[in-house]
Amino acid sequence: MSAKHFINDPTLLVNSALHALTLTNPSIALDAEHKIIYRRPGHASQVSIISGGGSGHEPSFGAFVGRGGLAAAVAGSIFASPSTEQIRKAIVSRVDAEQGVLVTVMNYTGDVLNFGVAVEKAKATGLDVEMLVVGDDVGVGRKAAGKVGRRGIAGTVLVHKITGALAAQGASLNDVYNVGKLVADNIVSVGASLEHVHVPGRARPDPNSAEVLGADEVEIGMGIHNEPGSGRAEVDLPELVKRMLAQLLDTKDDDRAFLNVNSNEVVLMINNLGGVSVLELGGITAEVVTQLEKSYQIKPVRVLAGTYMTSLNGLGFSISILNVVNTNIGGPSMLQLLDAPCEAAGWAAPISKETWEAGSTNVREDSAGSEEQVKKSGLMGDPEVLLRSLTEGLKRVILAEPDVTKFDTIVGDGDCGQTLQRGSKAVLKMLTIDKPTGDVAVDVSKIAQVVEASMDGTSGALYTIFLNALVHALRQQASQGEATPEVWATALKKASESLAKYTPAKPGDRTLVDALHPFVETLGTTGDITKAAEASRAGAEGTKGMKASLGRTVYIGGSGFEKVPDPGAWGLSELFLGLAGIKGPEPETDYEMV
């Protein structure tokens, strides 16, 4: 792999590349602080589509902002998700949200969680926002992908193009979301590369490391973040294409049969991962089209070949196949939307003469001073009871830190206890300064803000998503007037359902859900918080000996889980016991270190 670059500072590289987009398309602007590319104001109100992800995939995502495309794109560092605050800023300040906002994200854990937090926070303020997760890659099959699911790769571009065209024609948020999901459900993609890439600013790779491919090897199923694929092989182009098409289209392959092509209209996209010459990409395109017709009797109605989503200067390509189906909205077809004009530099369409001559210098002003605050819901509870319950619950979590840390040292990174303690202390401090108002939606919203600011990592994102979803669910029940146990139970169940959109964790996967689910279910059936808290503790106890399906333990393996409970579940059960007014014993010490 080549480790030589013209710009070796990754921060300078990302920032200057984003600035360059505004030089090549006068209809877009840059929020440099938050690394957001967005359409300048002045166009007709429509559904705004926001996407983004790590840098290094150009022209995705920033160069797909423009008329008929995205309304905004949020950039992270190279191969790293943008932060929640960047994404939230894009939603509330950089796009027109009057007709609603569709947030489209590729299926990577960091992206899904950070975009999910931002979406739930936006919903909690009353904005109409939907989130669509795209996973089109078949390079990793069902067994290896597990609950995480398929990665999102270049096929996502087709989702952006089609939904962008539909939004530009004035469609509703519901129609744009549904058509986008339909497109995502009918796309399969797979990549391959002759080399892994070198990220500017990092050490040069050891030429003898496993990361470096052999002289004649190709990585089949290569991802867009430089990660390995399904295997390596020494094959020529015809054999490589044959294997890739089999992964895409072989309906007998139970591990990868994600799409049954049942349409006479198929769109083919050949995507350059960044380092393939235009000449060679032409040869690859010809080989793919030839084999599609010969082996599968498929003659694409559209063949798109070019650079749409890269992995820096990856010496590889990907194949995406879209099965064109009825959009079921009584309007333009999927193909018509694909063909519709688009004024985004990343799509093969020129910027119009009118746009250049307009010479617009308008920018969307930062609305930080007037951003929407969570409004009163009118759903009331006793503020003194809420304060007392929260204080007891948070104190139990703080006292449980040594045990949670010990458990997590055995089965995780060792930081779970301190993360929970840090968040609990921050909320307690806030409660001494800003006591509950009695409006439960407002009070939970304040807690959510503190949790997001004080708790990092996966657990911080999960708690923030849940709490913001809980605010939204409480607001939906404002007509009840009083926050009864039944109202709380309903809201907690809806918040759990929202959390399930962003994590595949289910009871039995050895996660905090093993404590959350029994609490919510028991509160819903009994209305008794004490019984619910006891069910939560039983659920946490039940994780001892349970093999993890998600989290770090899945990757590192090892033992220890047989003798200790899941630390996240244990910590959450401590909170619930405290909320129920159950006094806690001294921190547990009877779990053996292994």
Helices and strands as residue ranges (DSSP letters): H 10-24, E 28-31, E 36-39, E 48-55, G 62-64, E 72-78, H 84-93, E 101-106, H 109-124, E 129-134, H 142-145, G 146-148, H 156-168, H 173-185, E 187-193, E 218-220, E 231-233, H 237-249, E 266-272, H 278-296, E 302-306, E 316-323, H 334-339, H 353-358, G 368-370, H 383-399, H 401-411, H 416-433, H 440-454, H 457-476, G 478-480, H 485-499, H 513-526, H 529-541, H 552-556, H 567-579
